[in-house]
Structures are given as C-alpha cells and as structure tokens.
Amino acid sequence: MLIAYLDEFGHVGPYVSKDDPSHKTHPAFGYAGFVLPVDSVRSFGGFFEYSKENLLRWEIERAGAHPRRWEKKGSSLLTTRNYTNYGKSSIVPVLNRLNRRLRREGGAPVFFGQVKELGLPEATTETPSGRSAHMLINAVRQLASFADRKGERIMIFLDAVDSAPRLHAVQVLGGYIYKAIEPALRRVVEVPMQLESKHYGNVQYADWIAAIVSRASDFHLTPGSEFSWAPSVFKSTIGSTGHCDVGSYVKASHDPKVKHKLHVRDLGADEAWRFRPKPLRPRMEVARERIRPERRRTRTLANRIADVSPELKAFYDTLQRDQP
C-alpha cells in the first residue's frame, strides 16, 4: 500500500496582480506533498522529526515545547529573510537530506496545480470552492493512476484546513471517487482524510514541500517576485533526480485550450518561465515538414501497395523509374 500526504500551495482565492490591495497572494493554486510505501511511513516520519529538531532547536527550546508537539510552517520557514540568513548554511542542506531520504525510502515528492483565472470574484468563472474541488480531484486521479501502475492501493491524507472550500472539495471528491468509472480510482481506499499537522511529522513535511512549490511557482509566474532564490531550492530539494515519478505539474493557464504544463525542469530553471522563449520544436517534426508533400504521398502509396502485393510494388517501381 502507498500513503500520500498533501497540503495546499499557492492561494485558493482570486488573484488580480501582486499590486492589487486585496487579491495579490498567489497566481496559482494546487496541492503538493509526497507519496511513499506504507512500510516507510514510520521511519521517514522519525527522520523528519529528528531533522526538524536539529534545524530548529533554538526556536523549540525558546517555545518550551516538546519537539513532537511543535510545528514550523513551511511559509514561515521559507521566507526571503530566512533564506538570506540561514538558507545555504542550514535550511537547504536539511531539505536536501530529507529529499534524499524520501527517495531512498521509495517515496517521491508530488505537486498538482493550475494558474488561476485573473480577475475579481464577480468577473471570473470559478469560485474558491470549485477551484479547490477541481484541483483535489486532479491530484487524487494522478495518485490513483500512479498506484494502479504500481499495482498498489493508496490512502491519502490532507493537512487539516477548517475552510468552506476544503469542506466542499472533500464532499465533492467523495461522490466522485465512488461514482467514477475510472478503474484506477478503485485503488483509493477512502476519501482523503484530514490530519492536524502539529501532531504528524509527515504532514508537516508535506507542508514544507508545498511551501517550496509555492515559492518557485510564484517566481516563475509573478512579475517582480521576491523569490528569485526559490528555483535553486526547488531544484535541489524536489527536482534533484530530474523528474517526479507521479507526473507532477502546474498547468500554465486557466484556459482549457492552453495545454502547456510546468514540470520539474520548468520550476527549477533560474530564468523565469514567463520570459523564456517557446521550446524548440522536436527535430523529427521539423524534418517531416521539410519533406516535399508529393514525396510524402509517393512514399505512403508505395508502402500501401507493398502491403497488398510485392508484385504490384515491383511494377509500381518500374513505372516510377520510367517517368521523365
């Protein structure tokens, strides 16, 4: 069996621009976290707690709290100020070790998101509740397909959020899972359950991954983003193997006609995605277009004749050679 831990990244509400007084939080929304085999849950959770306690010992002692009952949110850990003061010396090395340990345990980070439709609530076609449900369904479908390819069943846990959009999303998802005809969804044991992150180290790590994805996607999607440091952190802590095994992505537009998705390589790039030129077309595609149309038709006809009769193919070749 596989276990997945997810948390929200970005912001579920409307977005206008980073200069808008009310709707400026994040241009995308989605779910991020990680998936790993059930036999690795306890060992990885213990390693996370050990890493957290060593990284943040001073804060834990100042709070007078038990390390297992104390939480550091990813949004508070991964700030520009913290990265400037402690990123390369402390924070990033710990995140790198956590990622390597997750991979050794047979796990992988995951993220599924979409750029939101720009505009005020009354001018857009999707509500926060609809957005949350839409992205949660997509995340569960991807995880279910991954479990199906592995021949495993899967349980999914969410960081608990007491909000109307999340409650609506879980309710909609419940009906979707039990009514959908997709065979892969039978791999999902139960509707995703919500856990209080302060009690579970693995849920806290999902929150840290979500914060990394949030910072990196903000840099690539928001003009003037302060998180220019985030792609390098993303690349070393999530994309160090060059891919995510579950097919993670951030869809680059709310428009269904725009199919482009930002994958690990895009979010880990130093240059902001919105400024990069369109990717080069595959060489084979360009080469096929360079072949003269009449030549392509001749080849196709010859191949079809050969499939029917080798004798007709030989006669056809003779006619072609005799042409002036």
C-alpha positions, 0 to 999 in steps of 0.5 A, a space after each residue: 500500500 502507498 500513503 500520500 500526504 498533501 497540503 495546499 500551495 499557492 492561494 485558493 482565492 482570486 488573484 488580480 496582480 501582486 499590486 492589487 490591495 486585496 487579491 495579490 497572494 498567489 497566481 496559482 493554486 494546487 496541492 503538493 506533498 509526497 507519496 511513499 510505501 506504507 512500510 516507510 511511513 514510520 521511519 521517514 516520519 522519525 527522520 523528519 522529526 529528528 531533522 526538524 529538531 536539529 534545524 530548529 532547536 533554538 526556536 523549540 527550546 525558546 517555545 518550551 515545547 516538546 519537539 513532537 508537539 511543535 510545528 514550523 510552517 513551511 511559509 514561515 520557514 521559507 521566507 526571503 529573510 530566512 533564506 538570506 540568513 540561514 538558507 545555504 548554511 542550514 535550511 537547504 542542506 536539511 531539505 536536501 537530506 530529507 529529499 534524499 531520504 524520501 527517495 531512498 525510502 521509495 517515496 517521491 515528492 508530488 505537486 498538482 496545480 493550475 494558474 488561476 483565472 485573473 480577475 475579481 470574484 464577480 468577473 471570473 468563472 470559478 469560485 474558491 470552492 470549485 477551484 479547490 474541488 477541481 484541483 483535489 480531484 486532479 491530484 487524487 486521479 494522478 495518485 490513483 493512476 500512479 498506484 494502479 501502475 504500481 499495482 498498489 492501493 493508496 490512502 491519502 491524507 490532507 493537512 487539516 484546513 477548517 475552510 468552506 472550500 476544503 469542506 466542499 472539495 472533500 464532499 465533492 471528491 467523495 461522490 466522485 471517487 465512488 461514482 467514477 468509472 475510472 478503474 484506477 480510482 478503485 485503488 483509493 481506499 477512502 476519501 482523503 482524510 484530514 490530519 492536524 499537522 502539529 501532531 504528524 511529522 509527515 504532514 508537516 513535511 508535506 507542508 514544507 514541500 508545498 511551501 517550496 512549490 509555492 515559492 518557485 511557482 510564484 517566481 516563475 509566474 509573478 512579475 517582480 517576485 521576491 523569490 528569485 532564490 526559490 528555483 535553486 531550492 526547488 531544484 535541489 530539494 524536489 527536482 534533484 533526480 530530474 523528474 517526479 515519478 507521479 507526473 507532477 505539474 502546474 498547468 500554465 493557464 486557466 484556459 482549457 485550450 492552453 495545454 502547456 504544463 510546468 514540470 520539474 525542469 520548468 520550476 527549477 530553471 533560474 530564468 523565469 518561465 514567463 520570459 523564456 522563449 517557446 521550446 524548440 520544436 522536436 527535430 523529427 517534426 521539423 524534418 517531416 515538414 521539410 519533406 516535399 508533400 508529393 514525396 510524402 504521398 509517393 512514399 505512403 502509396 508505395 508502402 500501401 501497395 507493398 502491403 497488398 502485393 510485392 508484385 504490384 510494388 515491383 511494377 509500381 517501381 518500374 513505372 516510377 523509374 520510367 517517368 521523365 
